[in-house]
Amino acid sequence: MSDDESEFSIDEVEEEEEEEEITDLSNSDVCTKYQEASKIVNLALTGLVSQCIAGAKIIDLCQFGTTILEAQTGKLYNKKSERCRSG
């Protein structure tokens, strides 16, 4: 392997590393998403606890929780994606 080939490989690796998105908590966008997700989950759990009464059906509780999660996440995460389009 010549010096030119080894330099080219190092440059390629560096470019790939720069293109990778930072997905740890050092990224403020990631922190914000986790905080918003926790608010949604806490809201769903609060609603579910109030629905837990004697005679309540588990399926009804599951559907209630799913409805809350979908409604709340739909408000925040409504970005259209080409991968998700149908038809």
C-alpha positions in Angstrom: 0.0 0.0 0.0 1.5 3.4 -1.0 1.4 6.5 1.1 -1.2 8.0 -1.3 -3.6 5.2 -0.7 -3.3 5.3 3.1 -3.9 9.1 3.2 -7.0 8.6 1.0 -8.4 6.1 3.4 -7.8 8.3 6.4 -9.5 11.2 4.7 -12.5 9.0 3.9 -12.8 7.9 7.5 -12.6 11.5 8.8 -15.4 12.6 6.4 -17.6 9.8 7.4 -17.1 10.6 11.1 -18.0 14.3 10.5 -21.2 13.3 8.7 -22.5 11.2 11.6 -25.2 12.9 13.7 -24.4 13.3 17.4 -27.1 11.4 19.3 -25.9 11.5 22.9 -27.0 14.0 25.6 -24.3 16.5 24.6 -26.6 17.5 21.7 -29.2 20.0 23.0 -31.8 18.7 20.4 -31.5 15.2 21.8 -32.0 16.5 25.4 -35.1 18.5 24.3 -36.6 15.4 22.6 -36.1 13.3 25.8 -37.6 16.0 27.9 -40.7 16.3 25.7 -41.0 12.6 25.5 -41.0 12.4 29.3 -43.7 15.0 29.6 -45.9 13.0 27.2 -45.3 9.8 29.1 -46.1 11.4 32.4 -49.3 12.8 31.0 -50.3 9.4 29.7 -49.5 7.7 33.0 -51.5 10.3 35.0 -54.5 9.7 32.7 -54.1 6.0 33.0 -53.9 6.0 36.8 -57.2 8.0 36.9 -58.8 5.3 34.6 -57.7 2.4 36.8 -60.9 1.6 38.7 -62.5 -1.7 39.7 -63.9 -3.4 36.7 -61.9 -1.5 34.1 -60.8 -3.7 31.1 -57.1 -3.9 30.3 -57.8 -3.4 26.6 -59.6 -0.2 27.3 -56.7 1.1 29.4 -54.2 0.1 26.7 -56.3 1.9 24.0 -56.6 5.0 26.2 -52.9 5.1 26.8 -52.2 4.6 23.1 -54.7 7.4 22.2 -52.9 9.9 24.5 -49.5 9.0 23.3 -50.4 9.2 19.6 -52.3 12.5 20.1 -49.5 14.1 22.0 -46.6 12.9 19.8 -48.6 13.8 16.7 -48.5 17.4 17.9 -44.7 17.4 18.2 -43.4 14.9 15.7 -45.4 15.6 12.6 -42.6 15.9 10.1 -43.4 14.1 6.8 -41.0 11.5 5.7 -40.6 10.0 2.2 -40.1 6.6 3.8 -43.5 6.7 5.5 -45.6 7.7 2.5 -48.0 5.1 1.2 -49.5 4.7 -2.2 
